[in-house]
Amino acid sequence: MCIGCRQRAQAVDLLRVVARNVGPAGFAVVRDPERRLPGRGAWLHLDRSCLSTAERRRAFGRALRVAGVPDTAALREFLHSLERQESGPAGADPVRHESRDRHEHS
């Protein structure tokens, strides 16, 4: 179950995350793509909205059983990089724009 949107999904559609101690600063949430890191794990969709919801609800602390609010910056950057990869280098497919522009001007 995704700790952000609380929807059940297959494990292949979710990313496992765990908390790692980063010294006196507290904990950081790190991804566990191999699903082998020790410790209690939580599951999250590869979607920034699920991450934002989990942060807002403070779900990471509860799910991973850590005190305080763990740092999710590395996880946020990872999800952002995935979105950049999916959108391509220019941010959009030029063929789609051409067909849409022709359709709009007809």
PyRosetta script that sets phi, psi and omega in degrees:
from pyrosetta import init, pose_from_sequence

init()
pose = pose_from_sequence("MCIGCRQRAQAVDLLRVVARNVGPAGFAVVRDPERRLPGRGAWLHLDRSCLSTAERRRAFGRALRVAGVPDTAALREFLHSLERQESGPAGADPVRHESRDRHEHS")
pose.set_psi(1, 134.5)
pose.set_omega(1, 178.2)
pose.set_phi(2, -72.0)
pose.set_psi(2, 129.2)
pose.set_omega(2, -178.4)
pose.set_phi(3, -77.4)
pose.set_psi(3, -8.7)
pose.set_omega(3, 177.1)
pose.set_phi(4, -85.0)
pose.set_psi(4, -65.3)
pose.set_omega(4, -175.5)
pose.set_phi(5, -91.0)
pose.set_psi(5, -9.6)
pose.set_omega(5, 178.9)
pose.set_phi(6, 65.2)
pose.set_psi(6, 23.5)
pose.set_omega(6, 177.7)
pose.set_phi(7, -95.3)
pose.set_psi(7, 140.5)
pose.set_omega(7, 175.7)
pose.set_phi(8, -77.0)
pose.set_psi(8, 141.9)
pose.set_omega(8, 178.8)
pose.set_phi(9, -152.4)
pose.set_psi(9, 163.8)
pose.set_omega(9, 176.8)
pose.set_phi(10, -70.8)
pose.set_psi(10, 151.0)
pose.set_omega(10, -177.1)
pose.set_phi(11, -57.9)
pose.set_psi(11, -33.1)
pose.set_omega(11, -179.7)
pose.set_phi(12, -66.8)
pose.set_psi(12, -20.4)
pose.set_omega(12, -179.8)
pose.set_phi(13, -93.4)
pose.set_psi(13, -1.6)
pose.set_omega(13, -177.4)
pose.set_phi(14, -120.7)
pose.set_psi(14, 152.3)
pose.set_omega(14, 176.5)
pose.set_phi(15, -103.5)
pose.set_psi(15, 129.8)
pose.set_omega(15, 175.8)
pose.set_phi(16, -84.1)
pose.set_psi(16, 135.3)
pose.set_omega(16, 176.7)
pose.set_phi(17, -126.7)
pose.set_psi(17, 151.6)
pose.set_omega(17, 177.2)
pose.set_phi(18, -135.2)
pose.set_psi(18, 162.5)
pose.set_omega(18, 176.8)
pose.set_phi(19, -95.3)
pose.set_psi(19, 135.6)
pose.set_omega(19, 176.9)
pose.set_phi(20, -119.4)
pose.set_psi(20, 133.6)
pose.set_omega(20, 178.8)
pose.set_phi(21, -71.1)
pose.set_psi(21, 127.2)
pose.set_omega(21, 179.3)
pose.set_phi(22, -113.7)
pose.set_psi(22, 36.2)
pose.set_omega(22, 177.6)
pose.set_phi(23, 85.4)
pose.set_psi(23, -152.2)
pose.set_omega(23, -176.4)
pose.set_phi(24, -66.0)
pose.set_psi(24, -15.9)
pose.set_omega(24, -180.0)
pose.set_phi(25, -70.6)
pose.set_psi(25, -20.0)
pose.set_omega(25, 179.2)
pose.set_phi(26, 121.7)
pose.set_psi(26, -136.2)
pose.set_omega(26, -175.1)
pose.set_phi(27, -124.0)
pose.set_psi(27, 152.8)
pose.set_omega(27, 174.3)
pose.set_phi(28, -123.4)
pose.set_psi(28, 142.1)
pose.set_omega(28, 175.9)
pose.set_phi(29, -87.7)
pose.set_psi(29, 124.4)
pose.set_omega(29, 179.2)
pose.set_phi(30, -122.5)
pose.set_psi(30, 151.0)
pose.set_omega(30, 179.7)
pose.set_phi(31, -79.7)
pose.set_psi(31, 152.0)
pose.set_omega(31, -179.7)
pose.set_phi(32, -131.4)
pose.set_psi(32, 72.9)
pose.set_omega(32, -175.8)
pose.set_phi(33, -63.6)
pose.set_psi(33, -28.3)
pose.set_omega(33, 179.3)
pose.set_phi(34, -81.9)
pose.set_psi(34, -12.2)
pose.set_omega(34, -179.7)
pose.set_phi(35, 58.0)
pose.set_psi(35, 42.4)
pose.set_omega(35, -177.5)
pose.set_phi(36, -128.7)
pose.set_psi(36, -9.1)
pose.set_omega(36, -178.1)
pose.set_phi(37, -64.9)
pose.set_psi(37, 143.1)
pose.set_omega(37, -179.8)
pose.set_phi(38, -71.6)
pose.set_psi(38, 157.7)
pose.set_omega(38, 177.0)
pose.set_phi(39, 106.2)
pose.set_psi(39, 170.8)
pose.set_omega(39, -179.9)
pose.set_phi(40, -70.8)
pose.set_psi(40, 133.4)
pose.set_omega(40, -179.4)
pose.set_phi(41, -110.9)
pose.set_psi(41, 163.3)
pose.set_omega(41, 173.8)
pose.set_phi(42, -135.1)
pose.set_psi(42, 161.4)
pose.set_omega(42, -175.0)
pose.set_phi(43, -118.9)
pose.set_psi(43, 143.3)
pose.set_omega(43, -175.4)
pose.set_phi(44, -146.5)
pose.set_psi(44, 139.2)
pose.set_omega(44, 172.1)
pose.set_phi(45, -66.2)
pose.set_psi(45, 153.8)
pose.set_omega(45, 177.1)
pose.set_phi(46, -80.7)
pose.set_psi(46, 64.9)
pose.set_omega(46, -173.7)
pose.set_phi(47, -146.6)
pose.set_psi(47, 128.3)
pose.set_omega(47, -178.4)
pose.set_phi(48, -64.6)
pose.set_psi(48, -27.2)
pose.set_omega(48, 179.2)
pose.set_phi(49, -68.5)
pose.set_psi(49, -35.9)
pose.set_omega(49, 176.2)
pose.set_phi(50, -67.4)
pose.set_psi(50, -38.9)
pose.set_omega(50, 176.9)
pose.set_phi(51, -63.3)
pose.set_psi(51, -45.8)
pose.set_omega(51, -179.9)
pose.set_phi(52, -61.8)
pose.set_psi(52, -41.5)
pose.set_omega(52, 178.8)
pose.set_phi(53, -64.2)
pose.set_psi(53, -43.1)
pose.set_omega(53, 179.1)
pose.set_phi(54, -63.1)
pose.set_psi(54, -39.9)
pose.set_omega(54, 177.9)
pose.set_phi(55, -65.8)
pose.set_psi(55, -45.5)
pose.set_omega(55, -178.5)
pose.set_phi(56, -61.5)
pose.set_psi(56, -39.5)
pose.set_omega(56, -179.6)
pose.set_phi(57, -82.2)
pose.set_psi(57, -4.4)
pose.set_omega(57, -176.2)
pose.set_phi(58, 56.2)
pose.set_psi(58, 41.1)
pose.set_omega(58, -176.3)
pose.set_phi(59, -75.3)
pose.set_psi(59, -27.3)
pose.set_omega(59, -177.7)
pose.set_phi(60, -64.0)
pose.set_psi(60, -44.3)
pose.set_omega(60, 179.9)
pose.set_phi(61, -59.7)
pose.set_psi(61, -43.4)
pose.set_omega(61, 179.8)
pose.set_phi(62, -70.6)
pose.set_psi(62, -48.1)
pose.set_omega(62, -176.0)
pose.set_phi(63, -66.1)
pose.set_psi(63, -37.8)
pose.set_omega(63, -177.8)
pose.set_phi(64, -94.1)
pose.set_psi(64, -3.1)
pose.set_omega(64, 178.5)
pose.set_phi(65, 54.8)
pose.set_psi(65, 54.7)
pose.set_omega(65, 175.0)
pose.set_phi(66, -123.0)
pose.set_psi(66, 151.3)
pose.set_omega(66, 179.6)
pose.set_phi(67, -80.7)
pose.set_psi(67, 144.7)
pose.set_omega(67, 177.8)
pose.set_phi(68, 81.1)
pose.set_psi(68, -167.4)
pose.set_omega(68, -179.7)
pose.set_phi(69, -106.5)
pose.set_psi(69, 111.7)
pose.set_omega(69, -178.7)
pose.set_phi(70, -69.5)
pose.set_psi(70, 152.9)
pose.set_omega(70, 179.0)
pose.set_phi(71, -75.0)
pose.set_psi(71, 125.7)
pose.set_omega(71, -179.1)
pose.set_phi(72, -114.0)
pose.set_psi(72, 14.4)
pose.set_omega(72, -175.9)
pose.set_phi(73, -59.0)
pose.set_psi(73, -43.7)
pose.set_omega(73, -179.1)
pose.set_phi(74, -65.2)
pose.set_psi(74, -38.5)
pose.set_omega(74, 178.5)
pose.set_phi(75, -67.6)
pose.set_psi(75, -41.9)
pose.set_omega(75, 178.0)
pose.set_phi(76, -61.3)
pose.set_psi(76, -43.5)
pose.set_omega(76, 179.4)
pose.set_phi(77, -65.3)
pose.set_psi(77, -39.1)
pose.set_omega(77, 178.1)
pose.set_phi(78, -61.0)
pose.set_psi(78, -47.3)
pose.set_omega(78, -179.7)
pose.set_phi(79, -65.1)
pose.set_psi(79, -36.5)
pose.set_omega(79, 177.7)
pose.set_phi(80, -65.1)
pose.set_psi(80, -40.3)
pose.set_omega(80, 179.1)
pose.set_phi(81, -66.2)
pose.set_psi(81, -34.3)
pose.set_omega(81, 175.8)
pose.set_phi(82, -63.2)
pose.set_psi(82, -42.4)
pose.set_omega(82, 179.2)
pose.set_phi(83, -64.4)
pose.set_psi(83, -38.5)
pose.set_omega(83, 178.4)
pose.set_phi(84, -64.9)
pose.set_psi(84, -38.4)
pose.set_omega(84, 179.4)
pose.set_phi(85, -65.8)
pose.set_psi(85, -40.2)
pose.set_omega(85, -178.7)
pose.set_phi(86, -69.2)
pose.set_psi(86, -30.9)
pose.set_omega(86, -177.4)
pose.set_phi(87, -83.0)
pose.set_psi(87, -11.2)
pose.set_omega(87, 177.8)
pose.set_phi(88, 85.7)
pose.set_psi(88, 172.1)
pose.set_omega(88, -175.1)
pose.set_phi(89, -67.1)
pose.set_psi(89, -35.5)
pose.set_omega(89, -178.4)
pose.set_phi(90, -91.9)
pose.set_psi(90, -8.0)
pose.set_omega(90, 178.8)
pose.set_phi(91, 93.8)
pose.set_psi(91, -10.5)
pose.set_omega(91, -179.8)
pose.set_phi(92, -162.1)
pose.set_psi(92, 161.9)
pose.set_omega(92, 179.1)
pose.set_phi(93, -88.0)
pose.set_psi(93, 115.8)
pose.set_omega(93, -176.9)
pose.set_phi(94, -62.1)
pose.set_psi(94, -30.7)
pose.set_omega(94, 178.9)
pose.set_phi(95, -63.8)
pose.set_psi(95, -41.1)
pose.set_omega(95, 178.0)
pose.set_phi(96, -61.4)
pose.set_psi(96, -41.8)
pose.set_omega(96, -179.7)
pose.set_phi(97, -64.1)
pose.set_psi(97, -41.3)
pose.set_omega(97, -179.9)
pose.set_phi(98, -61.7)
pose.set_psi(98, -46.2)
pose.set_omega(98, -178.5)
pose.set_phi(99, -68.7)
pose.set_psi(99, -35.9)
pose.set_omega(99, 178.7)
pose.set_phi(100, -68.7)
pose.set_psi(100, -41.8)
pose.set_omega(100, 179.9)
pose.set_phi(101, -63.2)
pose.set_psi(101, -41.8)
pose.set_omega(101, 178.2)
pose.set_phi(102, -63.2)
pose.set_psi(102, -39.2)
pose.set_omega(102, -178.7)
pose.set_phi(103, -68.8)
pose.set_psi(103, -37.9)
pose.set_omega(103, -178.5)
pose.set_phi(104, -71.1)
pose.set_psi(104, -32.9)
pose.set_omega(104, -175.7)
pose.set_phi(105, -91.0)
pose.set_psi(105, 1.3)
pose.set_omega(105, -178.7)
pose.set_phi(106, -75.3)
pose.dump_pdb("model.pdb")
